[in-house]
């Protein structure tokens, strides 16, 4: 049996002690979070629309993801510009399509494309930074639909929990939809007259872009009043009383399916209507008006090309002969 000398024994004890007490240098495991936000909101069968990201700002960690929900009938996008210097115009057909992948690091244009009625969109953020994003349909106006994301280093403490963002979003949505409903009381023309509103928003078309709007044709201070009765030869004028949306006044040919026209189609059909030709105002931007004289008795449906599919922005004009008292 070999006996260790004192020096060897001391070295063995030192090595064993160091091995047993070595600090753990493995970095702590951080679990990536998936946060949820909302793009747009609606009520009253899609008549009242909230035009914000709810909430507008959030702070997350690198590696986290965000899922946006799109519950409203009005389409929205979640769009990061990457290295682009400006937003593409809403008339660009590419705006409606997704772009980029499922990860955003600030370098490439990335977009959800149009989403609505329960759609979702998820992005992961691997790189710390500050990122701004837009709705391409509603973010181009001053004070429009814009959000911001601050991405911290992985493992940094979060300043707010998901429930805090959710509560703040709920308060914003409640306020925006209440403001939209209240804006109907600002209808400025005689009720039941021949001057109608093609959409309305808080402070009407003279105010700054609002985060609330109503997508309806109005003939009174009622969000459901989308019909008018007139006599042959009467002229109706529509004015866009919103400050944040374009609308159209578009009529098809009686007895035929409503035409499939793009929303930004130019004006057509002239200044009179008898049911025999497609007649379109073209886009009416905030404050713009359109007038049409009805020259033949009948009942005519008219649509907003931007909002007829899911927001039900469809009105009715009933035209009667002078001696028709029914």
C-alpha positions in Angstrom: 0.0 0.0 0.0 1.4 3.3 -1.2 1.2 6.1 1.4 0.8 9.7 0.2 3.3 12.2 1.4 2.0 15.4 3.0 2.4 17.5 -0.2 0.4 15.0 -2.3 -2.4 14.7 0.3 -2.7 18.5 0.5 -2.9 18.8 -3.3 -5.6 16.1 -3.4 -7.7 17.9 -0.8 -7.3 21.2 -2.5 -8.4 19.8 -5.9 -11.3 17.9 -4.5 -12.4 21.0 -2.6 -12.2 23.2 -5.6 -14.1 20.7 -7.7 -16.9 20.3 -5.2 -17.4 24.1 -4.7 -17.0 25.4 -8.3 -19.7 28.1 -9.0 -22.4 27.3 -11.5 -21.7 29.4 -14.5 -24.7 28.1 -16.6 -26.9 31.1 -17.4 -30.4 30.9 -15.9 -33.1 29.6 -18.3 -35.5 32.3 -19.4 -38.9 31.4 -20.8 -40.1 33.4 -23.7 -43.5 35.0 -23.3 -46.3 35.4 -25.8 -48.2 38.7 -25.3 -51.7 39.5 -26.7 -52.8 42.8 -28.1 -55.8 43.9 -30.2 -56.0 45.7 -33.5 -59.3 47.7 -33.8 -62.7 47.2 -32.0 -66.3 47.5 -33.0 -69.9 47.5 -31.6 -73.5 48.0 -32.7 -73.3 45.4 -35.6 -70.0 47.0 -36.8 -71.4 50.5 -37.0 -69.1 51.9 -34.3 -65.4 51.4 -34.9 -62.4 51.9 -32.6 -59.3 52.8 -34.5 -56.4 52.0 -32.3 -54.0 49.3 -31.3 -55.1 48.3 -27.8 -52.8 49.1 -26.2 -50.6 51.4 -28.2 -47.3 50.6 -26.5 -45.8 47.5 -24.8 -42.4 46.5 -23.4 -41.2 42.9 -23.8 -38.0 40.9 -23.7 -35.9 39.7 -26.6 -37.2 36.3 -27.7 -40.8 37.1 -26.8 -43.7 37.1 -29.2 -46.8 39.2 -29.6 -50.1 38.0 -31.0 -52.6 40.6 -32.3 -56.3 39.8 -32.5 -58.5 41.4 -35.1 -62.1 41.1 -33.8 -63.7 43.9 -35.9 -65.3 43.8 -39.3 -63.1 46.7 -40.4 -59.8 45.3 -41.7 -56.5 46.4 -40.2 -52.9 45.6 -40.7 -49.9 45.3 -38.3 -47.1 46.6 -40.4 -43.4 47.2 -39.6 -41.5 49.2 -42.2 -38.1 47.8 -41.7 -35.8 49.7 -44.0 -38.6 51.5 -45.8 -38.8 55.3 -45.3 -42.5 55.7 -45.8 -45.8 53.8 -45.7 -47.1 52.3 -49.0 -50.3 53.9 -50.1 -53.5 52.1 -49.3 -54.3 51.9 -53.0 -51.2 49.6 -53.5 -52.7 46.1 -54.0 -49.7 44.6 -52.0 -51.0 46.3 -48.9 -53.7 43.6 -48.4 -51.1 40.8 -48.6 -48.8 39.4 -45.9 -45.1 40.3 -46.2 -42.0 39.0 -44.4 -41.9 36.1 -42.0 -42.8 35.4 -38.4 -39.8 37.1 -36.9 -39.0 40.8 -36.9 -35.6 42.3 -36.1 -36.0 45.7 -37.5 -34.4 45.0 -40.9 -37.1 43.9 -43.3 -40.6 45.2 -44.2 -43.0 42.9 -42.4 -46.8 43.0 -42.4 -49.9 40.9 -41.5 -51.8 42.0 -44.6 -55.5 42.6 -44.1 -57.0 40.9 -41.0 -60.5 41.0 -39.6 -63.4 39.1 -37.9 -61.3 37.0 -35.6 -58.1 36.8 -37.5 -54.7 36.7 -35.6 -51.1 37.6 -36.4 -48.0 36.6 -34.4 -44.5 38.0 -34.5 -41.4 37.1 -32.5 -38.9 39.8 -31.6 -35.3 38.4 -31.2 -33.4 41.7 -31.0 -33.5 44.5 -28.4 -34.7 47.8 -29.8 -37.6 50.2 -30.3 -40.0 49.4 -33.1 -42.9 51.4 -34.4 -45.7 49.7 -36.4 -48.7 50.9 -38.4 -52.1 50.0 -39.7 -51.7 50.7 -43.4 -55.4 51.6 -43.8 -55.6 53.9 -40.8 -52.1 54.9 -39.8 -51.2 57.4 -42.4 -53.1 60.3 -40.8 -51.7 62.5 -38.1 -52.6 60.8 -34.8 -53.5 57.7 -36.8 -53.3 54.0 -35.9 -49.7 53.6 -34.7 -48.2 51.3 -32.1 -44.8 51.0 -30.5 -42.8 48.0 -29.0 -39.8 48.3 -26.7 -37.7 45.1 -26.7 -35.4 44.7 -23.7 -32.6 42.2 -23.4 -33.7 38.7 -22.6 -34.4 38.1 -18.9 -34.9 41.8 -18.1 -37.8 42.4 -15.6 -41.1 43.4 -17.3 -42.4 46.8 -16.3 -46.1 45.6 -16.7 -47.9 42.3 -16.7 -50.2 41.0 -19.4 -53.3 41.7 -17.2 -52.3 45.4 -16.9 -52.1 45.8 -20.7 -55.4 43.9 -21.0 -57.1 46.2 -18.5 -55.8 49.3 -20.1 -56.9 48.1 -23.5 -60.4 47.4 -22.2 -60.7 51.0 -20.9 -59.5 52.4 -24.2 -61.9 50.3 -26.2 -64.9 51.3 -24.0 -64.0 55.0 -24.4 -63.5 54.8 -28.2 -66.8 53.0 -28.9 -68.7 55.3 -26.5 -67.3 58.3 -28.4 -68.3 56.8 -31.7 -71.9 56.2 -30.6 -72.1 59.7 -29.2 -70.9 61.3 -32.4 -74.3 60.4 -34.1 -75.8 63.2 -32.0 -73.6 65.7 -33.9 -75.6 65.1 -37.1 -76.0 68.7 -38.3 -78.7 68.5 -41.0 -82.5 68.5 -40.8 -83.7 65.0 -39.9 -85.4 63.2 -42.7 -84.1 65.7 -45.3 -82.1 65.3 -48.4 -78.6 66.1 -47.0 -77.2 62.8 -45.5 -74.0 61.9 -43.8 -71.7 59.3 -45.4 -70.0 58.3 -42.1 -69.6 60.4 -39.0 -67.0 60.8 -36.3 -66.5 62.9 -33.1 -66.1 66.6 -34.0 -67.2 65.8 -37.5 -65.0 66.4 -40.5 -63.5 69.6 -39.1 -61.8 67.9 -36.1 -58.5 66.2 -36.0 -58.4 62.4 -36.9 -60.4 60.6 -34.2 -59.8 57.1 -32.8 -63.6 56.6 -33.2 -65.9 56.5 -36.2 -69.3 55.4 -37.4 -69.6 53.6 -40.7 -73.2 54.2 -41.6 -75.2 56.5 -43.9 -77.3 58.8 -41.7 -80.4 60.8 -42.3 -80.9 61.7 -38.6 -79.4 61.4 -35.2 -79.8 57.6 -35.3 -77.1 55.1 -36.1 -79.6 52.8 -37.8 -81.3 55.3 -40.1 -79.9 54.5 -43.5 -83.1 55.1 -45.6 -84.7 58.1 -47.2 -87.9 58.6 -49.2 -88.1 61.3 -51.9 -90.0 62.3 -55.0 -88.9 61.9 -58.6 -86.5 64.7 -59.6 -85.1 65.2 -56.0 -81.4 65.7 -55.5 -79.7 64.0 -52.5 -76.4 65.2 -51.2 -74.1 63.1 -49.1 -71.2 64.6 -47.1 -68.4 62.6 -45.4 -68.7 63.9 -41.8 -65.9 61.7 -40.5 -62.3 62.8 -40.1 -60.6 59.5 -40.5 -62.3 57.4 -43.2 -63.0 57.6 -46.9 -66.4 56.4 -48.1 -68.3 56.0 -51.4 -71.9 56.3 -52.6 -72.3 53.6 -55.2 -75.4 52.3 -57.0 -75.7 49.4 -59.3 -78.0 48.5 -62.2 -81.5 47.5 -61.0 -82.1 43.7 -61.3 -78.4 42.9 -61.5 -76.0 41.8 -58.8 -74.2 44.7 -57.2 -71.0 45.4 -59.1 -67.6 44.2 -57.7 -65.8 47.5 -57.9 -62.5 48.2 -56.1 -63.0 50.8 -53.3 -60.8 53.4 -54.9 -62.7 53.2 -58.3 -63.1 56.6 -59.9 -66.4 58.5 -60.3 -68.8 57.1 -62.9 -72.4 57.5 -64.1 -72.9 61.3 -64.0 -75.1 63.3 -61.8 -78.5 61.6 -62.4 -79.7 58.1 -61.7 -82.6 56.0 -63.0 -81.4 52.5 -62.2 -79.9 51.7 -65.6 -76.2 52.5 -65.1 -73.6 51.9 -62.4 -73.1 55.2 -60.6 -70.3 55.9 -58.3 -69.1 58.9 -56.3 -65.5 57.8 -56.2 -63.8 58.0 -52.8 -65.2 60.8 -50.6 -62.6 61.9 -48.2 -63.4 63.8 -45.0 -65.5 66.9 -45.8 -66.1 66.0 -49.4 -69.7 65.8 -50.8 -71.5 64.1 -53.6 -74.9 64.9 -55.1 -77.2 62.7 -57.2 -80.7 63.5 -58.7 -83.1 60.5 -58.9 -85.1 60.7 -62.1 -87.2 57.5 -62.0 -89.6 56.0 -59.3 -88.3 52.9 -57.6 -86.4 51.6 -54.6 -82.6 51.7 -54.9 -79.9 50.3 -52.7 -76.6 52.1 -52.5 -73.3 51.0 -50.9 -70.0 52.2 -49.5 -67.4 50.2 -51.4 -65.1 50.4 -48.4 -67.6 49.1 -45.8 -70.5 47.3 -47.4 -69.2 43.7 -46.9 -68.7 43.4 -43.2 -69.8 46.7 -41.8 -73.2 46.8 -43.6 -72.8 50.4 -44.8 -75.7 50.1 -47.2 -78.5 52.7 -47.6 -81.9 52.8 -49.4 -83.5 55.5 -51.4 -87.2 55.1 -52.2 -88.3 57.4 -55.0 -92.0 58.1 -55.5 -94.1 60.0 -58.1 -95.4 63.3 -56.9 -99.0 61.9 -56.7 -98.0 58.7 -54.9 -99.2 59.0 -51.3 -98.6 55.4 -50.3 
